[in-house]
Amino acid sequence: MTRDPACQSTSHLVSRRSMLGNLVAGATGVGAIGRLVHPSVASEIEKKKKQVLIFLLNGGLSQFESFDPKPNTDTGGPFRQIATAVPGTYFSELMPHTATIADKLAVVRSMYAEKVPGSHGGARDFVETGRPPQLGPNPLMGPVYSTVLEQPSELPGNIHIAPSRWGPRQDAAFLGPRHASLVLSGGRPPLNLERPESINEDSDDARYRLRRIADLRFSQRRRTAHSEAYSASYDRASQLIRKRDLFDTTKEPEKDQQRYGTHDFGRHCLLARRLLETGVTCVKVTHNNYDSHMENFNFHLEQLGEFDRPFTTLIQDLDTRGMLENTLVMLITEFGRTPAIQPDLGRDHWPPNWSVVLGGCGIQVGGVLGATNANGTEITDRPVHVAEMFHTYLQAVGVDPTGVHELGGTRMPLGAPERSAVKELLI
């Protein structure tokens, strides 16, 4: 394994050990999880399914070059700020398309975390679990949503569209392999979806029915968590084979492919739309390479130049299709970048304050929460802790963040008990 030359962290790559660990997770116990929703919205969740779309800008997006610009200051850098669809709200000029949909978004400029681990992986886990990783392992948001919003579906409830070389991980923790992310590395479909030519569809269906009969007989006498996990994995794989065209974005009209862009991230966003339209509960899209210890401005010019239009196009498509009101959208990153600009024009890791963005289901959009001082060195209004945001992410879709996972007699809180949701962000 090689290290990132800038921050010397191995967390940018996926190790063989983590990939093997995910296979081991397939043999862990599967807990019986109850659905936990506010009574007032329980009927609405049943009537119209809530979904979640997560954008992870991996490496640490600079708040200065995105949602909290500080032009003409000692920390602001070379880019200007531009007006958005919300009067008085300004984004970096690197996000011109996102600026046009600011009225569909809520920006939090005062995110913070104390005692953040030095590694990217640890910081990401803090953001996606609401708990410091030393208290873990705890399930990430995708598996949690797959669990508490679970509805009958032929597809996995939690799919992660990741950059190339991004392997699977044990992100479901005690929730079990059923809710672990199906990782589409490089946006490519799962391996081995094609049925061998030597087996026709009728024969394949007969094999499947025979296996189900054998499984049923076995489970009546020797049912175990291991056998349940294996059976669930096999059933899921069988359904994915039948829906393999879902992963092929070339099935979309040429004009849609061009609107999103033919680069990887554009295709990933178009694939995310297809998955959400098919009913997948939680879709996560990761965009890489924001760890800009050197050449911060060139890095963000390139990365946000790729991110800006597909992200905006997807939000607009969800809106015009009537899906945005029932889909929670979040744009997250593990920490921000330092106000100080290094001699090599880089910005380092900065957990004291950074920006996140929300939209869609349950969110009060069209505004900014929190503020930093003139040069972005400290929070001056409404600090928002990562654990508070985790509560907010759950409550936005009607899930009670003070509820618990029931695990064979053990009660595990969904959100950190000492924290609560950010009421200003919720409808």
N, C-alpha and C positions, 0 to 999 in steps of 0.2 A: 504494500500500500504506500502511495506517495502522499506527501503533505502539501497543503496549500502553501505556496511560496510567500503569501502575504502575512497571514495570521498564524501559520504553523499548526493549524487545527486539522485533525483527521476526520472531523465530522462532516466535511464536504463530500466525502466518498462513503460508500457503503461497504463495510467489511464482509469478508466471508463469514465471520462469526455471527454478524447480525442476520445474514441470510439464513444460516443454519438455525439460528434462534427462532426465526419465524416458522420454520418447519416443526421445531419442537413445540411451538405454541399450538400447532394443530392437534396435539395430543393432550392439551390441558382441559380442565373441567369446563363445562358449559353451565353458567349460572341461570337460574330462573329469575328473569328480570321483569318487574312490573312496570306498566306504563304510568307515568306520573305527570299529570297535567292539572292546570287550574280548572276547577269545576265549571267556571263561567265560559271557558273556551273549549271544553272537552268535546261538546257536540260539534263545534266548528271544525276541529281537527278531524273528527270522524267524517264530516260532510265533505270537506275539501282538504286534501292531504297537504301538510306542510312539508316543504323541502328546504335544503340548505346548500348554498354554493359558497365555498371557501377559496379565496385566492391567497396563497402563501408566497410572498416575495422573499425568497430564501437568501439569507446572508446578512440582512439588516439594511432595509431601505432607508436612505437619508431623508429625514423630514424636511431638511432645507431645500432639497431638490425635488420635492413633491408637494406635500400638503401644508407645510408651514414655512414658506419662503421668507428670508430675511435680507432682501436686497439692500445694497449700499451700506452694509455693516461689515465689521471686521470678520464676521463668521459666515456671511451670506453667500460667498462664492460669486461666480460670474453671471449667473442666470437671472433674468428678470422675473417679476411676478406678473400674472395676467388675470383679468377679470373672469368671473365664472357666471353661470346662470343664476347665481344667488347674489344680489346686490351687496357689495361690501365684503364679499368673500373672495380671496385670491389664492390661486395655486401657482406653482412654478410653471414657467413657460414650456417646460418639458412635457406637460400634460394638457395640451390644447383640447384634445377630444374629451377627456374626462371632465374638463372645465365646463363643457356644454351640458353635462348631465348632473352638475352639482346639486340641482334641485331635487334629484332622486337619491341623494346621498346624505349621510350625516358624518361629519369629520370630527374626530376626537384628537385634539392636539396636546393632550396632557396625560398620555399613557405613561406609566412608570412601573418599575419593579425594584424591590430591594433584594439584596443578597442574590443577584442573578449569577448563575454559574458562568464560568469563563468560556465554556464551549458553546458553539452554536446549537448543538443538539439539546443541551440542558436548558438553554434559554427558550428554544422552541417548545420543549416539553412544558415549561412554566406557562407560556402563553396559551398552549392548546389543552392544558389540563386545569389551569387555575391554581396549581400547587407546585411548590418547589420540587424538583426531581428527587431530592434526597428523601422526600416523603413517599416516593413511588415504589413500584411502578403504578401509575394511574392511567386509565384509558384516555386517549386523545378525543377531541370533539367528534370526529367522524364516527368512531365506534359508539360513542354515547348517543349521538343522534340516531344511528342505525338501531339502537336498542330502544330508546324511549319513544321514537316516532315510528317504530316498525309497523308496516302494513303488509298484507300478503302481496308478494311480488315474485316474478320468475327471475329477477335479477338481484345481485347483491345490494344491500342497503347502503353501501359505503364504498365508493370507487375513487381512487386517487390517480389523476392524470399527472404523471411526473416526468421530469427531464430524463434523457437517456442516462443509463448507469445508475438509476435510482432503484434500489431493490426493495423488497418487502421488509417489514419490521414488526415487532410485537407491539403494535399500537393499541390493541384491545385490552391488554392486561388481563384483569380478572373477569372481564365480560366474555372471554372465550373466543375461539377462532371463528365462530359463526359471524361475528361482527367486525372482524379484522378487515382492514382495507384490502380491496383488490387493486393492486398497483399495476397501472398500465405504463410501463417504463417507455419513455420516448413517445407516449401516446399510442403505442402499438397494442393491438389486441392480445389477449392471453395466448400463450403457446398452445399448439395442438388442437385448435378449434375445428380443423377440417377432419371429416370422417374418412377413414381409409377407403380407397376405391374398392377394395375387396369385400366391403360390408355395405349392403344396400340399406335404405332407410327402414324397410320392414324388418330386416334381420336385427338392426340396431334397436328398434323399439321392442322386439321380442327379448333381446338380451337385457334391456333395461327393466322390463316387467319381471323377468326371472330374478334379477338381482333384488328387486324390491320385495318379492315374496320371500327370498332367502333372508334378507335383512329383518323382515317382520318376524319370522320364526325365531331368528337368533335373539332379537331384542326382547321377546317375550320371556326368555329364560336367563339371558346373560347380558342384559343391557348395561352399558357403562358409558361414561363420558367420552371415552376414546371411540367407542363404536358410533355414538351419536355424532361426534365431530366428523368422523370419516364419512358417514352416510350423508350428512348435510353438505360436505364438500363435494361428494360425488353428484348429488342432485343439482347443486349449483352449477357444476361443470357441464352437466348434461343440458341444462337450460341455456347456458352461454353458447354451446355449440349450435343450438337451434336459433339463436339470435345473433349469429356472428356478423351479419351484415350491419348491425347497429354500430360497430366500431369503424366502419368504412365511411369516412367523411366525403369520399368522392361520389357517394350516392346523393349528396346535396347538389342543388343547382349550381352551375358554374358561377353565377353572379354572387351567390352566398359565399362560396369559397374565396372569391376575390374580395368581398367585403371584409372578411375576417383576416385575410392575408394567407399566403401560401407557405409562410415560414412555420416552424414547429409550433410556436405559441398560438398563432392564428388557428392552426388545425386543432390544437388542444381545446381552445375556447369553443370552436364549432362542435367538437365532440362532446364537450360538456353540455351544450345545449341539447344535443340529441339524447344524451343520457337522462337529463332532467325531463325532457318531453316524454320519455318512455316510463318515467315514474321512479327513477332511482332516488332514494331519500336524501343522501348527502353526496355531493360531488366536490372534490378538492382538486384545484389546479395549482401546481407549483411552477413558479418562474424563478430561474436561478441567477446567480452571479451578481449579487448586490453587496458582496463583502469587499468594499472598495478602500482597502488600506493604502492603496496607491492609485493615482489617476482617477480619483473619485468622480470628477466631472465628466471625463470621457466615458467611464463605465455607465454612469446614469444617463448620459446622452444616448448611448446605444441601447441600454436595457429598457428604459422608459419609452424610447422611440419604438421599440418592438411591442411593449405592453399596452400602450395607451389606446390605440385604435381597436384592437380585438376586445379588450375589456369593455370599452364603451359600446361596441357593437352588440356584445352579448347582453349587457344590461338593457339596451334599447329593444333588442329582440324579445327578451323576457317580458318587458313592459307592453309591447304591442301585442303579444300573444296572451295577455292577461294572466301571466304567471308570476309577475314580480310581487304582487300583493300577497302571495302565498309562499314566496321563496325568500328566505333570509340570505342576504349577501354580506359577506365580510371580506375585507382586504386587510391581512395581518402580516406582521413581520416580527422577528424575534427581539429586536431592539433597534434603536436609532443609530445615528452616526454623530461623532463628536462635533461640537461647535468649532473647536480648534482645527485648522487646516494644517496638515503636516507638510514638511519641506518637499516631500514628493507628491504633493497635491492630493493626499489621501485623507480620509476621515476614519477614525477607529470606532470600536464598539462603544455604545452610549446608552445604558439603561435608565438614566435619570429622567429622560423624557423623549417620547417619540409619538408618531401619529398612526392611527388606525382609521378605517373607514367602514361604515355600515350602510345598509340599504334594504329595501324590500320589507318583508313580513315583520310586523310589529314594531318598526322603527320610525321615530319622528325625524323625518328627513328635511333637507333644505336649510341646515344650520351647522354651526360649529360649536362644539363643547370644549371648554378649557382654553388656556392660553399660556404662552411662554413670553418671557421678557423680550426686549428689543433685539437682542442678538442670540436668543434661543438657548441661553445657558441654564435657565431654571424655569420651573412652572410657576406662574403667577396667579392662576385661577383654576379651580376645580380639578385637582389631581385625581386621576382615575387609575386604580391599581389593576393589574392583570387579573386578579381573582374576582374583582368586581365585574370586569368585562365578561368573564366566564359565566357568571350568574346572568348577566344581561343577554348573552348569546342564547342561553336556555329559555329564559322567560319570554324572549321575543317570539318564540314559536309556541308559547303556551305551556312549556314544561316548568314545573315548580323546581327551582334550583336548590331549595331547602329540603327536597325529597331525598330518598335513599334508594340505592340498589339493594335488593334483597338477595343474599347469596347464601343459601343453605343455612339460614338462621343468623347470619352475620349481616349487619346493616352498615352499608358504606355510603356516606353522604355524596350527593352529586356534586355540589359546589362546596367550597371552603366554608365551614359553618360560621366563621367569624366575619364573613363578608356578605354583601347584599348587592342586588342589581342596581344599575345606574338609572334611576327613575326618569331623569331628564331625557334619556334616549328613547324611551318606550312610549308607544301610543297609549 
